[in-house]
Amino acid sequence: MESIYTAYTKQIQNSTYYFVKKYTIYPELKNVPPILESYGMHTDFNKACNIASVNDPKIRQQLLEEIEANVQHAKVIELNNDFTSKRASS
């Protein structure tokens, strides 16, 4: 029996929420999917971990680093200043 963890963020009404999940897996048993043991959601990462019963500081740090590594950065595309809008005639 082993525990695995996942964490991600989601924007909900202009607030970032952290989702932390703790699963139990049985690698010795074939065709048995991971079992969700606990789940936490909060705008504060540490509170989400507390709700999900993830208490190991090393695991918390690793999850936070994975979240930060998966953040997609926006690409700025400059628009031509003399852009004109054209409407289709009806």
Backbone bond lengths (Angstrom), bond angles and torsions (degrees), N, CA, C in turn:
res aa  C-N    CA-C-N  psi(-1)  N-CA   C-N-CA  omega(-1)  CA-C   N-CA-C  phi
1 M - - - 1.445 - - 1.531 108.15 -
2 E 1.318 116.04 135.21 1.458 122.54 178.91 1.520 109.42 -137.32
3 S 1.317 114.76 160.43 1.466 120.38 173.92 1.521 108.57 -112.18
4 I 1.329 115.43 138.29 1.459 121.12 172.80 1.521 107.35 -126.85
5 Y 1.325 115.55 158.16 1.458 121.06 -173.81 1.522 109.94 -132.64
6 T 1.317 115.73 147.42 1.459 120.96 172.16 1.526 107.95 -133.85
7 A 1.318 115.50 152.02 1.461 120.82 177.36 1.524 108.81 -150.10
8 Y 1.314 115.38 143.73 1.461 121.16 177.02 1.523 108.57 -157.31
9 T 1.326 115.69 169.97 1.459 121.06 177.90 1.518 109.42 -118.76
10 K 1.329 114.01 158.47 1.457 120.33 176.11 1.524 108.09 -149.17
11 Q 1.327 116.37 137.85 1.466 122.46 177.15 1.523 108.88 -83.91
12 I 1.331 116.10 122.42 1.463 121.39 177.06 1.524 107.12 -131.89
13 Q 1.314 116.24 116.94 1.466 123.58 -179.40 1.528 111.58 47.30
14 N 1.315 116.04 54.90 1.470 124.92 176.20 1.525 114.20 63.82
15 S 1.328 118.32 19.30 1.455 122.41 175.22 1.526 108.72 -124.64
16 T 1.326 116.52 142.39 1.458 121.26 177.11 1.519 108.76 -90.04
17 Y 1.316 115.95 123.24 1.457 122.32 177.11 1.516 109.65 -108.19
18 Y 1.324 115.48 139.15 1.462 122.47 176.22 1.521 108.45 -98.69
19 F 1.320 116.04 132.88 1.454 122.75 176.72 1.518 107.47 -116.05
20 V 1.323 116.90 123.35 1.459 122.41 -178.97 1.525 107.48 -125.16
21 K 1.347 115.94 130.27 1.463 120.47 -179.16 1.522 109.55 -128.18
22 K 1.309 115.42 141.49 1.459 122.37 177.32 1.522 107.44 -119.88
23 Y 1.343 116.12 124.01 1.453 122.30 -178.72 1.528 110.42 -115.34
24 T 1.315 115.87 150.75 1.463 121.87 170.49 1.520 107.03 -108.17
25 I 1.337 115.21 131.59 1.465 119.98 177.61 1.524 109.16 -122.85
26 Y 1.304 114.45 152.31 1.462 122.33 177.41 1.524 107.36 -121.27
27 P 1.349 117.62 88.72 1.464 120.00 -175.64 1.522 113.27 -63.84
28 E 1.323 117.17 -24.61 1.464 120.00 -179.16 1.530 112.81 -75.51
29 L 1.335 116.71 -16.43 1.458 121.04 178.52 1.520 109.65 -102.28
30 K 1.303 115.72 122.75 1.467 121.00 -179.83 1.528 109.99 -79.34
31 N 1.309 116.22 148.27 1.468 123.97 176.11 1.528 113.88 62.70
32 V 1.335 117.16 24.70 1.465 120.52 175.10 1.529 106.92 -108.72
33 P 1.328 117.48 114.02 1.472 119.47 -177.99 1.534 111.16 -71.82
34 P 1.320 117.55 160.72 1.468 120.32 176.07 1.529 110.71 -58.52
35 I 1.314 116.00 143.42 1.460 121.99 -179.41 1.524 108.49 -105.26
36 L 1.325 116.63 124.41 1.461 121.16 179.22 1.523 108.64 -69.38
37 E 1.326 115.62 115.36 1.462 120.80 -178.28 1.528 111.60 -91.63
38 S 1.344 116.43 -43.78 1.458 119.99 179.04 1.517 109.72 -153.60
39 Y 1.340 114.98 160.15 1.462 121.82 -171.98 1.520 108.36 -148.65
40 G 1.327 116.54 133.63 1.454 119.86 177.70 1.516 111.29 -133.75
41 M 1.324 116.00 142.60 1.462 121.79 177.76 1.523 107.20 -138.86
42 H 1.345 115.73 129.92 1.463 119.91 178.45 1.525 108.15 -166.27
43 T 1.334 116.11 162.41 1.462 120.39 176.21 1.524 111.13 -76.69
44 D 1.320 117.93 -15.13 1.461 123.20 176.75 1.532 107.93 -107.21
45 F 1.344 116.76 124.23 1.462 121.23 -176.18 1.530 112.13 -57.64
46 N 1.329 117.72 -45.37 1.465 120.57 -178.04 1.526 112.20 -64.82
47 K 1.319 117.01 -36.07 1.463 119.36 177.48 1.530 110.65 -69.02
48 A 1.334 116.78 -37.06 1.472 119.73 175.89 1.525 110.43 -62.54
49 C 1.333 116.77 -39.48 1.471 120.80 176.91 1.528 111.13 -65.51
50 N 1.331 117.09 -40.93 1.468 120.15 177.81 1.529 111.18 -61.10
51 I 1.314 116.56 -44.10 1.467 120.95 179.93 1.533 110.25 -62.81
52 A 1.337 116.42 -37.53 1.465 121.48 -178.70 1.531 112.32 -84.23
53 S 1.321 118.13 2.41 1.472 123.59 -179.71 1.525 112.58 61.47
54 V 1.333 115.97 36.56 1.466 121.25 173.84 1.523 105.60 -99.68
55 N 1.331 116.24 100.84 1.458 121.31 -172.21 1.521 114.46 -106.56
56 D 1.330 118.23 -13.94 1.461 121.95 -178.69 1.532 109.90 -74.21
57 P 1.351 117.87 120.32 1.471 120.15 -178.12 1.530 113.54 -61.60
58 K 1.314 117.91 -32.97 1.474 120.48 179.00 1.521 110.92 -66.93
59 I 1.311 116.92 -41.31 1.468 120.89 178.87 1.523 109.99 -67.21
60 R 1.324 116.96 -41.33 1.468 120.46 177.23 1.529 111.02 -59.41
61 Q 1.327 115.85 -45.34 1.464 120.30 -178.91 1.529 110.43 -63.17
62 Q 1.331 116.30 -42.70 1.459 120.41 179.66 1.530 110.90 -63.41
63 L 1.314 117.46 -42.74 1.471 120.88 178.55 1.526 111.29 -63.31
64 L 1.326 116.55 -42.68 1.464 120.19 179.36 1.525 110.84 -64.02
65 E 1.326 117.28 -40.32 1.469 120.69 177.63 1.520 111.18 -64.39
66 E 1.334 117.27 -38.03 1.466 120.23 178.04 1.528 110.99 -66.18
67 I 1.326 116.38 -39.44 1.469 120.01 177.77 1.526 109.75 -62.22
68 E 1.324 116.69 -47.50 1.461 120.96 -178.36 1.521 111.63 -65.55
69 A 1.324 118.05 -32.97 1.460 121.26 179.07 1.525 111.57 -71.98
70 N 1.327 117.14 -26.85 1.461 121.36 -177.57 1.513 113.85 -90.88
71 V 1.331 118.01 -1.14 1.456 120.97 178.90 1.525 108.24 -68.49
72 Q 1.303 115.57 125.62 1.459 119.79 178.68 1.523 108.48 -87.21
73 H 1.300 114.63 129.50 1.454 120.12 -179.11 1.520 109.97 -88.93
74 A 1.306 115.00 142.05 1.456 120.55 -179.89 1.521 110.08 -75.03
75 K 1.295 115.69 146.28 1.454 121.41 176.46 1.521 107.74 -107.18
76 V 1.315 116.29 127.28 1.458 121.20 -179.27 1.522 108.42 -86.76
77 I 1.307 115.57 127.04 1.463 121.64 177.80 1.511 107.17 -117.66
78 E 1.316 116.16 118.22 1.457 119.52 179.78 1.515 110.02 -78.28
79 L 1.333 114.87 137.42 1.457 120.44 178.09 1.516 109.56 -97.69
80 N 1.293 115.33 150.61 1.441 121.88 177.51 1.531 108.60 -66.49
81 N 1.330 117.16 128.48 1.466 121.04 -176.29 1.518 113.64 -65.24
82 D 1.343 118.52 -28.87 1.456 118.85 -179.07 1.531 110.86 -96.87
83 F 1.325 115.65 37.87 1.447 122.48 174.71 1.525 108.82 -68.70
84 T 1.301 116.75 130.41 1.468 120.84 178.33 1.500 109.82 -119.84
85 S 1.277 115.28 140.67 1.456 120.94 179.46 1.536 108.89 -90.16
86 K 1.295 115.71 134.93 1.445 120.13 177.26 1.516 107.97 -122.67
87 R 1.314 113.93 131.89 1.461 119.36 178.67 1.506 109.66 -101.35
88 A 1.315 113.25 145.97 1.468 117.37 174.66 1.523 108.54 -75.11
89 S 1.309 116.29 135.25 1.463 119.04 179.33 1.516 109.57 -77.64
90 S 1.328 114.39 141.97 1.469 119.01 -178.04 1.494 112.39 -102.71
